[in-house]
């Protein structure tokens, strides 16, 4: 369980930089550096919503509430104008604020005209969303591995280029029912046709379950399937996705 938004941020920072580099440095390499950030401690009475975290960019502020809990509130986009000045973090959001998430997601960062949010308390795969920074439209949703996460976040001619280890929460166990479970995942749309045509990773899953110290009686625990994804996404939502690399497997936590 991730006790606060820091957990989700660390997922995105994983493996981008050599060991020993602080998480903040890895995050800076992934995303645009904000102008400023602030955390307002939980208050009482008129301020019952818990901790507030604000991240300012040149043209807007992202305001997140209850960021000291595993289930933060809905994030909001608040415009920044030269006339009005920088919005105050602890104040109530203005009427022009745009809701970006429905809660349980925290800001990973901004890359040009894109915002990325990840689930703060996932089970298995970590769901994440890519939004249009200008109006909050959701452009793309996927899941990434909890320990590997995003490997690269770059811009190419105003399109977002992501490399990450995709993770898919299966509804069955490859260890218990290899071919049957693999076919079930394909029918449910959890794995694409190209991947479904390959043999089920029975031995890979069995080794992963053993490494996790799971007894034979836990062989029916659902499998989390992982594989590399290299994709580009533009502001219209058009995407080009390339899946590659070996298929990995983990038991559902």
N, C-alpha and C positions, 0 to 999 in steps of 0.2 A: 504494500500500500504506500502511495506517495503522500506524506503528510501535508505538503504545501506545494505551491507553484514551482518551487525550486526543483522538485523531482522531475517535472515535465521538461524544464529547461535543460536539465542535465542529460535527458534522453536525446535531445536534439544535438547536444554538443559532442556526443560520444564519437570517438575514433577519427575526428577530423584532424586532430593535431597529435604530436608525439606525447608519450607519457610524461607527466611532470608539468605539463602546461595547465594552468588553472582553468576551471570551467568558464570563467568570464572571458578569458582570452579566446577560447575555442568558440564561444558564442559570438564574439565580435568578428571572428573570421567567417562565421556562417551568415550573419545578418548585418543590415545597416546599423550603424551606431546611433542610438537615440540621442537627442539633445540633452535630456535629463530624465531621471526617474526618482520617484519618492514613494515611501510606504508610510501610511498613516495608521498608527496603532488602533486597536479596537477601542471604542468609546462606550458610553452608557447613555441611557435616556433617549435624547434626540438623535443619537448616533448608534443604533442597535445593529448595524449590518456587519460588524466585525472589521477586520483589517482591510484597508483600501490600498491598492498598488496602482500607481499612475506612471505611464511611460509617455514622454513627450517627443514628438517629431516636429518637423518644421510646419506641417500643415494640419496636424491633428494630435490629440492625446488619446491613448487607450486607457480606460478606467476599469479596473477589476476590483471586485468586492469579495470579502471572505477569503482572501488569499492565504490566510493562515490555517485553512481547513482543507481536507481532501476533496471537498465539493464546493469550489468557488462559485459565486453568483455569475450572472450574465455579464459579459464584458461589453463595454460601450465605446463607441468612437465619438469623440467630442472635437468639433472643429477648432482650429486655432487661427485667429485673425490678428493682424497688426493693430487694428482699432481696439479690440476688446482685450488684447494681451493674453498672456498664458492663463488657461483655466486653473482654478484652485483644485487641488487633489481631493480635499476633504469635503468640498461643497457638493450639494445635490446636483445631479446632471441637468444641464439646460434642456429646453424643449427641442433643440435641434440635434440632440444626441441620437446616434443610431445604435441599436442593439446589434452586437456582432455574434454572440453565442447564446445558447440557452442555459448556460451554466455547466459546471464540471469540466470546463476547458480553460487552459491558461495560455497566455501569449508566449509563443516561441520567439517570434521576432518579425521584422519587416525586411522585405527585399524589394526595393523599388516600389512598384504599384501593387505589391502583394503582401498580405499578412498571413502568418501561419499560427495556428492554435493547435494544441494537443490536449488529449484527455489527461486529467490529473490523477485519476485513480483507476487505471485500467486493470483488466484481468487477462493476461496473455498479450495479444497484440495491442499496441497503443494507437487508438484512432487519432487521426489528425485531419484538419481542414485547411484548405487554402482559400482565402477570401480576397476580393478586390478591395484594396485599401481605400479607394475613393468613395465607395458607397456600401461596402460591407457585403456585397453579393458573394455567396458561396460558389466557388468555381470547381472545387475538386475535394473529394474525401477519400481517404485510404487508411491503411494501418501499417505501422512499422514495428520492427523488433524492439523490445524494451531495453536491451543492452547495447545494441548496435545503432539503431535509429537512423537519422539522416546523415549521409556521408558528404554531400555537397549541396549547396544552395547558391546558384549563380543566375545572372541575367544574360540572355543572348537575344539581342535585337528586341528588347521589351518583352520577351517571353521568359518565363521562369523555367530554369533547368534544375531538376532534382535528381539526385542519386541516393537511393536508400535501400535498406533491406526490408522488403515488404513482409509483413506477418499476417497470416489469415487464421482466425480462430475456427478450427473445425468443429463439427457437431458430432464427431465420432472418433474412434481410436484406430489409427493405422496399425498399431501393434496388435490389436485384437482382431481386426477384420480388414486386412490390407487392401485387396482389390475392391471389396464391397464398399469400404469406407471411401476409397479414392473415387469410385464412381458416384457415390452419394455427394461428395464435395463438388464434383463436376456438375451434377444435376442441379445443385443448389447455387451454382454460379460462384462458388468460392475459389475455384481455380479455372483458368481459361482452357480453351480447347487444346492449345499446343502443349500445355503442361499436363493436361488430363491424358494425352496420348502417350506420355512416358510412363514407365512402370512405377507403381507406388513405392515410396521410400521406406519399405518395411524395416530393413536392416538399420537404416539411419535413425529411424524413430526408436527402434528397440535399444540401440546404443545410447540414445539421448535419455530414454527413460531410466536405463541402468545408471547412467552418470548422475542423474538427479536423485538416485537412491530410492527409486520407487519400487516397492515389492511387486511380485507377480500379480497380486490381487488388485493392483492399481492399473493393470494393463488396459482397462476399459476407460481410463481418463482420456478425454478428447485430446487430439493432437493439434498443435500450432505449426503450420507449414510456413517456411520462410524461403525467399529467393530474392535475388538482386533485381532492382528496377532502375532503369535510366529513362527519364521522361522529360518532356517539355510541355508547357501549358501557357496559353495566352489569355488575355483578358476577356475573350469571347467564351472561354471555357473549352476551346479546342485543344486536344491533347494528342501527343504522340508518345506511345509507351513501348519500350523495349525491355523484355524480361530476359534475363540471362543468368548464367552461373549455376552451380549445383543447388539442388533442393535440400533445404535443411528441415529439421523437425525438433520440436520441443513438447514436453507434456504441458497441458494446461495447468497453470499454478493453482 
